[in-house]
Amino acid sequence: MPIRYSMHRPPRWLGGLLAIPLLILAAVFGLVVLAVVLGLVVVAAVVVGVHWWRLKRRLRRAQAAQILEGEYVTVRESRRDRLAP
């Protein structure tokens, strides 16, 4: 008696029926992984941005501390004052 392969192999429609939930599960898993990666990128960008902002602020304050402010008066000597003994 020859062996019938159809008896040992599941029907094609059963494979298709099982593939649909697996594809949905794979798509959901892919979206979750994408969301996690994008979230990490956003957090890293915020951390780098805050660090950059603080560094620029600190440098701006350091430059402002080096500026000297004050008043001055220009004194001009006349020629007569220089020639006087």
Secondary structure, 3 states (H helix, E strand, C coil): CCCCHHHHCCCHHHHHHHHHHHHHHHHHHHHHHHHHHHHHHHHHHHHHHHHHHHHHHHHHHHHHHHCCCCCCCCCCCCHHHHHCC
